[in-house]
């Protein structure tokens, strides 16, 4: 980041942290949601030092090891305190925002967009689920380690001893990214995308360790295919209509600010920025590929566009950089920040509170009611209720008595439970 004087860089980092905090502050008051409880329960086993051997020998879950380690650490530090978990997600998002700034500054064709892109990424509502739903922490961790690895590899000068130290750190970070989520294997094409044409001969051989790590991750995925819930629960298939999901999700990700940025850059924009704009669009397309094989929707969930939205941020940042000298960029950025912040504080917060309501109300009811609880139409899988009761109240899941067919009533408009008479 030698591009920026230390004082200017410090002010930018403070500004980015502040706008991210203001935009995503509503997440700090949301209860834990649905899968958070089973995931925390599983992390108490897999995330502990005693369970590390079991985790790393489990082909299905070892590629999410960093999530279990983080969850276990938070559980040991704070128990079941929702603001602590949401604060951890928000802190990771702020760190990731800083990484967007660092990476763009180290990428010559993106350098003019560095600050603008990071500011947009900080408050972008399109990836809000990754920040506001704690169980999506794997997306944040994959981004953190992956982008830090890319920055190490991208910014390391050639032929010096410190460069090899930085690249070694980058390899370790890349390994951690692969231990964060299976889709981290698609980070490798992003490394190739970030190489300037004149650097290919020097840079590509230095990707050999990354290629080896990706091959190991692919072997682990193949090993787990027979028993992985991702392959067996019907939500993911190589036969899914990806030709609909990918373009639909790509177009949706560009809404609302991406489309004006495309117009500015390719119709009336500066030719110098068009190569960067093409790279940003390619980044978006590559990052969406692994999520385009969903069977239950042609729209990729917002938590899974977190990596792709960094490409959108670069695209919007390049468009804003063209008007930096006219001060128009600052006005437009202010409008973007206001739009996204208001949307997150109003509609999105309400949606997450609604999603948390079934388990939150059940926990409150169990705390007030001794004895068995008659479960009649809880709208989520029984394991969610059972682990929520276990973790939040210390009571046994056997205190929940399920009526026939309750587990199948997941689309019920209401949730109801009562003391068993």
C-alpha positions as CSV (number, residue, x, y, z in Angstrom):
1,X,0.0,0.0,0.0
2,X,2.9,2.4,-0.6
3,X,0.6,4.1,-3.0
4,X,-1.0,5.9,0.0
5,X,0.8,8.1,2.7
6,X,0.3,6.4,6.1
7,X,-1.9,9.2,7.4
8,X,-4.2,9.0,4.4
9,X,-4.4,5.2,4.6
10,X,-5.2,5.3,8.2
11,X,-8.1,7.7,7.6
12,X,-9.4,5.6,4.8
13,X,-9.3,2.5,7.0
14,X,-11.2,4.3,9.8
15,X,-13.8,5.6,7.3
16,X,-14.4,2.1,5.8
17,X,-14.7,0.5,9.2
18,X,-17.2,3.3,10.3
19,X,-19.5,3.0,7.3
20,X,-19.5,-0.8,7.5
21,X,-20.4,-0.6,11.2
22,X,-23.1,1.9,10.6
23,X,-24.6,-0.1,7.7
24,X,-24.5,-3.5,9.4
25,X,-25.2,-2.4,13.0
26,X,-28.7,-3.9,12.9
27,X,-27.1,-7.4,12.8
28,X,-25.9,-6.9,16.4
29,X,-29.4,-6.9,17.8
30,X,-30.6,-10.0,15.9
31,X,-31.0,-13.4,17.7
32,X,-29.3,-16.4,16.4
33,X,-31.2,-18.0,13.5
34,X,-32.2,-21.6,12.7
35,X,-29.0,-23.5,11.6
36,X,-26.9,-21.4,14.0
37,X,-27.8,-23.8,16.9
38,X,-27.0,-27.1,15.2
39,X,-23.8,-25.7,13.8
40,X,-22.7,-24.4,17.2
41,X,-23.5,-27.8,18.7
42,X,-21.5,-29.5,16.1
43,X,-18.6,-27.0,16.6
44,X,-18.4,-28.0,20.2
45,X,-17.2,-31.4,19.0
46,X,-15.4,-30.7,15.8
47,X,-13.9,-27.3,16.8
48,X,-12.4,-28.5,20.1
49,X,-8.7,-29.5,20.3
50,X,-9.8,-33.0,21.2
51,X,-12.0,-33.2,18.1
52,X,-9.4,-31.9,15.6
53,X,-8.3,-35.4,14.6
54,X,-11.9,-36.4,13.9
55,X,-12.6,-33.3,12.0
56,X,-9.5,-33.5,9.7
57,X,-10.3,-37.1,9.0
58,X,-13.8,-36.3,8.0
59,X,-13.8,-35.7,4.2
60,X,-17.2,-34.0,4.4
61,X,-16.5,-31.4,7.1
62,X,-12.8,-30.8,7.1
63,X,-13.1,-28.3,4.3
64,X,-15.1,-26.1,6.7
65,X,-12.7,-26.5,9.6
66,X,-12.1,-22.8,10.1
67,X,-15.8,-22.2,10.8
68,X,-15.8,-24.9,13.5
69,X,-12.7,-23.5,15.0
70,X,-14.1,-20.0,15.1
71,X,-17.5,-21.1,16.5
72,X,-15.8,-23.2,19.2
73,X,-13.6,-20.3,20.2
74,X,-16.6,-17.9,20.4
75,X,-18.6,-20.5,22.4
76,X,-15.8,-20.9,24.9
77,X,-15.4,-17.2,25.2
78,X,-19.0,-16.0,25.4
79,X,-21.4,-19.0,25.6
80,X,-24.6,-18.4,23.8
81,X,-24.5,-14.6,23.5
82,X,-25.8,-13.6,20.0
83,X,-24.2,-10.1,19.9
84,X,-20.8,-11.7,20.3
85,X,-21.3,-14.0,17.3
86,X,-22.7,-11.2,15.1
87,X,-19.9,-8.9,16.2
88,X,-17.4,-11.5,15.0
89,X,-19.1,-11.6,11.6
90,X,-19.1,-7.8,11.4
91,X,-15.4,-7.7,12.4
92,X,-14.6,-10.2,9.6
93,X,-16.6,-8.1,7.1
94,X,-14.6,-5.0,8.1
95,X,-11.3,-6.9,7.6
96,X,-12.5,-8.1,4.2
97,X,-13.4,-4.5,3.2
98,X,-9.9,-3.5,4.0
99,X,-8.6,-6.4,1.9
100,X,-10.6,-5.1,-1.1
101,X,-8.7,-1.8,-0.6
102,X,-5.3,-3.5,-0.3
103,X,-5.9,-5.9,-3.2
104,X,-7.2,-3.2,-5.6
105,X,-4.3,-0.9,-4.7
106,X,-1.8,-3.8,-5.6
107,X,-3.6,-4.4,-8.9
108,X,-2.5,-1.7,-11.4
109,X,-5.7,-1.8,-13.5
110,X,-7.8,-1.6,-10.4
111,X,-5.7,0.9,-8.5
112,X,-7.8,4.0,-9.3
113,X,-10.9,2.2,-7.9
114,X,-9.3,1.0,-4.7
115,X,-11.0,3.3,-2.1
116,X,-14.3,3.6,-4.0
117,X,-14.6,-0.1,-4.4
118,X,-13.9,-0.8,-0.8
119,X,-16.4,1.8,0.3
120,X,-19.1,0.2,-1.8
121,X,-18.2,-3.3,-0.6
122,X,-18.4,-2.1,3.0
123,X,-22.1,-1.3,2.8
124,X,-23.4,-3.4,-0.2
125,X,-26.7,-5.0,0.8
126,X,-26.5,-7.6,-2.0
127,X,-24.3,-9.9,0.2
128,X,-26.0,-9.1,3.5
129,X,-26.8,-12.7,4.5
130,X,-23.1,-13.5,4.7
131,X,-22.7,-10.7,7.3
132,X,-26.1,-10.9,9.2
133,X,-26.5,-14.7,9.4
134,X,-23.8,-16.1,11.7
135,X,-23.8,-19.6,10.1
136,X,-22.6,-17.9,6.8
137,X,-19.3,-17.2,8.6
138,X,-17.7,-19.7,6.2
139,X,-18.1,-17.2,3.4
140,X,-16.4,-14.5,5.4
141,X,-13.5,-16.7,6.4
142,X,-13.0,-18.1,2.9
143,X,-12.9,-14.5,1.6
144,X,-10.6,-13.3,4.4
145,X,-8.0,-16.0,3.8
146,X,-8.4,-16.2,0.1
147,X,-8.0,-12.4,-0.5
148,X,-5.2,-12.1,2.0
149,X,-3.4,-14.9,0.1
150,X,-4.1,-13.2,-3.3
151,X,-2.7,-9.9,-1.9
152,X,0.4,-11.6,-0.6
153,X,1.0,-13.3,-4.0
154,X,0.1,-10.2,-6.0
155,X,2.1,-7.6,-4.0
156,X,5.2,-9.7,-3.5
157,X,8.1,-8.3,-5.7
158,X,10.1,-10.7,-7.8
159,X,13.5,-12.1,-6.7
160,X,13.9,-10.9,-3.2
161,X,14.0,-12.8,0.1
162,X,11.1,-10.9,1.7
163,X,9.0,-11.7,-1.3
164,X,9.4,-15.5,-0.6
165,X,8.4,-15.0,3.0
166,X,5.3,-13.1,1.9
167,X,4.5,-15.8,-0.7
168,X,5.0,-18.6,1.9
169,X,2.5,-16.7,4.1
170,X,0.2,-16.5,1.1
171,X,0.3,-20.3,0.6
172,X,-0.6,-20.9,4.2
173,X,-3.5,-18.5,3.9
174,X,-4.6,-20.2,0.7
175,X,-4.7,-23.5,2.6
176,X,-6.8,-21.9,5.3
177,X,-9.2,-20.6,2.6
178,X,-9.5,-24.2,1.3
179,X,-10.3,-25.3,4.8
180,X,-13.1,-22.7,5.0
181,X,-15.4,-23.8,2.2
182,X,-15.4,-26.3,-0.7
183,X,-16.0,-23.5,-3.2
184,X,-12.6,-22.0,-2.4
185,X,-11.1,-24.0,-5.2
186,X,-12.5,-21.2,-7.5
187,X,-10.1,-18.8,-6.0
188,X,-7.4,-20.1,-8.2
189,X,-9.0,-18.7,-11.5
190,X,-9.2,-15.4,-9.7
191,X,-5.4,-15.5,-9.1
192,X,-4.9,-16.1,-12.9
193,X,-7.3,-13.2,-13.6
194,X,-5.2,-10.8,-11.5
195,X,-2.0,-11.5,-13.4
196,X,-1.0,-8.8,-15.8
197,X,-0.1,-10.3,-19.3
198,X,3.5,-9.2,-19.0
199,X,3.9,-11.0,-15.7
200,X,2.6,-14.4,-16.8
201,X,5.9,-16.0,-17.4
202,X,7.3,-14.9,-14.0
203,X,4.1,-15.4,-11.9
204,X,2.5,-18.5,-13.1
205,X,5.2,-21.0,-11.9
206,X,4.8,-19.5,-8.4
207,X,1.2,-20.8,-8.3
208,X,2.4,-24.4,-8.2
209,X,1.8,-24.8,-4.4
210,X,-1.7,-23.4,-4.8
211,X,-2.5,-25.8,-7.6
212,X,-1.3,-28.7,-5.4
213,X,-3.6,-27.6,-2.6
214,X,-6.5,-27.2,-4.9
215,X,-6.0,-30.8,-6.2
216,X,-6.0,-32.0,-2.6
217,X,-9.2,-30.2,-1.9
218,X,-10.8,-31.7,-5.0
219,X,-9.7,-35.1,-3.9
220,X,-11.4,-34.5,-0.5
221,X,-14.6,-33.4,-2.2
222,X,-14.6,-36.5,-4.4
223,X,-14.0,-38.7,-1.4
224,X,-17.0,-37.2,0.5
225,X,-19.4,-37.3,-2.4
226,X,-21.1,-40.6,-1.4
227,X,-22.1,-39.3,2.1
228,X,-22.0,-35.5,1.7
229,X,-25.3,-33.8,2.5
230,X,-24.6,-31.3,-0.3
231,X,-24.8,-34.0,-2.9
232,X,-27.4,-36.2,-1.2
233,X,-30.0,-33.7,0.1
234,X,-31.1,-32.8,-3.4
235,X,-30.1,-29.1,-3.1
236,X,-27.1,-29.4,-5.4
237,X,-26.6,-31.3,-8.6
238,X,-24.3,-31.2,-11.7
239,X,-27.5,-31.7,-13.7
240,X,-29.2,-28.5,-12.3
241,X,-30.2,-25.8,-14.8
242,X,-27.0,-23.7,-14.4
243,X,-27.7,-22.1,-17.8
244,X,-30.6,-20.3,-16.1
245,X,-29.2,-19.8,-12.6
246,X,-25.9,-18.3,-13.6
247,X,-27.2,-15.5,-16.0
248,X,-30.2,-14.8,-13.7
249,X,-27.9,-14.4,-10.6
250,X,-25.3,-12.4,-12.6
251,X,-27.9,-9.9,-13.8
252,X,-29.4,-9.7,-10.3
253,X,-26.1,-9.0,-8.8
254,X,-25.6,-6.0,-11.1
255,X,-28.8,-4.5,-9.8
256,X,-29.0,-1.7,-8.9
257,X,-25.7,0.1,-9.0
258,X,-23.8,-2.3,-11.3
259,X,-25.9,-1.6,-14.4
260,X,-25.2,2.2,-14.3
261,X,-21.5,1.4,-13.8
262,X,-21.5,-0.8,-16.9
263,X,-23.2,2.0,-18.9
264,X,-20.6,4.6,-17.7
265,X,-17.6,2.4,-18.4
266,X,-18.5,0.9,-21.8
267,X,-20.6,3.7,-23.3
268,X,-19.2,7.0,-22.2
269,X,-16.3,5.9,-20.1
270,X,-12.5,6.3,-20.2
271,X,-10.9,3.6,-22.3
272,X,-8.2,3.1,-19.7
273,X,-10.7,1.6,-17.3
274,X,-12.4,-0.8,-19.7
275,X,-9.8,-3.6,-19.3
276,X,-10.4,-3.3,-15.6
277,X,-14.1,-3.4,-16.0
278,X,-13.9,-6.6,-18.1
279,X,-11.7,-8.1,-15.4
280,X,-14.3,-7.1,-12.7
281,X,-17.1,-8.7,-14.7
282,X,-15.1,-11.8,-15.2
283,X,-14.4,-11.9,-11.5
284,X,-18.2,-11.8,-10.8
285,X,-18.9,-14.6,-13.4
286,X,-16.2,-16.9,-12.1
287,X,-17.2,-16.5,-8.4
288,X,-20.8,-17.3,-9.2
289,X,-20.0,-20.6,-11.1
290,X,-19.9,-23.0,-8.1
291,X,-23.2,-21.8,-6.8
292,X,-25.0,-22.1,-10.2
293,X,-25.8,-25.8,-9.7
294,X,-28.6,-25.3,-7.2
295,X,-31.7,-27.4,-7.7
296,X,-34.2,-25.5,-5.6
297,X,-33.8,-22.0,-7.1
298,X,-32.5,-20.1,-10.1
299,X,-31.4,-17.3,-7.8
300,X,-28.2,-17.7,-5.8
301,X,-28.7,-16.9,-2.1
302,X,-27.2,-13.6,-1.1
303,X,-24.7,-15.2,1.3
304,X,-23.1,-17.0,-1.6
305,X,-22.5,-13.9,-3.7
306,X,-20.1,-12.4,-1.2
307,X,-17.0,-13.2,-3.2
308,X,-18.7,-12.2,-6.5
309,X,-19.7,-8.9,-5.0
310,X,-16.0,-7.9,-4.7
311,X,-16.0,-8.0,-8.5
312,X,-19.1,-5.8,-8.5
313,X,-17.4,-3.4,-6.1
314,X,-14.4,-3.1,-8.4
315,X,-16.7,-2.4,-11.3
316,X,-18.6,0.3,-9.4
317,X,-15.3,1.7,-8.1
318,X,-13.9,2.1,-11.6
319,X,-17.0,4.0,-12.6
320,X,-16.7,6.3,-9.7
321,X,-13.0,6.8,-10.2
322,X,-13.7,8.4,-13.6
323,X,-15.5,11.3,-11.8
324,X,-13.1,11.7,-8.9
325,X,-11.7,15.0,-10.0
326,X,-15.2,16.4,-10.5
327,X,-16.4,15.6,-7.0
328,X,-19.3,13.9,-8.5
329,X,-18.0,10.6,-7.3
330,X,-18.3,11.6,-3.7
331,X,-22.0,12.6,-4.2
332,X,-22.8,9.4,-5.9
333,X,-21.0,7.3,-3.3
334,X,-23.0,9.1,-0.6
335,X,-26.2,8.2,-2.3
336,X,-25.1,4.5,-2.6
337,X,-24.1,4.5,1.1
338,X,-27.5,6.0,2.1
339,X,-29.5,3.7,-0.1
340,X,-27.8,0.5,1.1
341,X,-27.8,1.5,4.8
342,X,-31.5,2.4,4.9
343,X,-32.4,-0.8,3.1
344,X,-30.3,-2.9,5.7
345,X,-31.8,-1.0,8.7
346,X,-35.4,-1.4,7.5
347,X,-36.4,-4.3,5.3
348,X,-33.4,-6.6,5.8
349,X,-33.3,-6.3,9.6
350,X,-37.0,-7.1,9.8
351,X,-36.6,-10.2,7.6
352,X,-33.8,-11.6,9.8
353,X,-35.8,-10.9,13.0
354,X,-38.7,-12.8,11.4
355,X,-36.4,-15.7,10.5
356,X,-35.1,-15.9,14.1
357,X,-38.6,-15.7,15.7
358,X,-39.5,-19.4,15.8
359,X,-36.4,-20.5,17.7
360,X,-36.3,-17.3,19.8
361,X,-39.9,-17.7,20.9
362,X,-39.5,-21.4,21.6
363,X,-36.4,-20.7,23.8
364,X,-38.4,-18.1,25.8
365,X,-41.3,-20.5,26.2
366,X,-39.1,-23.4,27.4
367,X,-37.5,-21.1,30.0
368,X,-40.9,-20.2,31.4
369,X,-42.4,-23.7,31.2
370,X,-41.3,-26.7,33.4
371,X,-41.9,-30.2,32.1
372,X,-42.5,-31.5,28.7
373,X,-43.3,-29.3,25.7
374,X,-45.9,-30.4,23.1
375,X,-44.6,-29.5,19.6
376,X,-47.4,-29.3,17.1
377,X,-46.3,-27.2,14.1
378,X,-42.8,-25.9,14.4
379,X,-41.8,-24.6,10.9
380,X,-38.2,-25.8,11.0
381,X,-36.5,-29.2,11.2
382,X,-36.7,-30.7,14.7
383,X,-32.9,-30.6,15.1
384,X,-33.0,-26.8,15.1
385,X,-35.5,-26.8,18.0
386,X,-33.7,-29.5,19.9
387,X,-30.3,-27.9,19.7
388,X,-31.7,-24.4,20.5
389,X,-33.3,-25.8,23.6
390,X,-30.1,-27.7,24.6
391,X,-27.7,-24.8,24.1
392,X,-29.9,-21.9,25.3
393,X,-31.7,-23.5,28.3
394,X,-29.5,-26.5,29.2
395,X,-32.6,-28.7,29.1
396,X,-32.7,-32.1,27.3
397,X,-34.2,-32.2,23.8
398,X,-36.3,-35.1,25.1
399,X,-38.4,-32.5,26.8
400,X,-39.8,-31.7,23.3
401,X,-42.6,-34.1,22.4
402,X,-43.3,-34.0,18.7
403,X,-46.7,-34.6,17.3
404,X,-47.0,-36.9,14.2
405,X,-46.0,-35.1,11.0
406,X,-44.6,-32.1,12.7
407,X,-41.2,-32.5,11.0
408,X,-42.8,-32.4,7.6
409,X,-44.7,-29.1,8.3
410,X,-41.9,-26.8,7.4
411,X,-44.1,-24.5,5.3
412,X,-46.6,-23.9,8.1
413,X,-47.4,-20.2,8.5
414,X,-47.3,-20.4,12.2
415,X,-45.4,-22.2,14.9
416,X,-47.1,-23.5,18.0
417,X,-46.1,-25.3,21.1
418,X,-47.6,-25.8,24.6
419,X,-47.0,-27.5,27.9
420,X,-47.9,-31.2,27.7
421,X,-50.9,-32.1,29.9
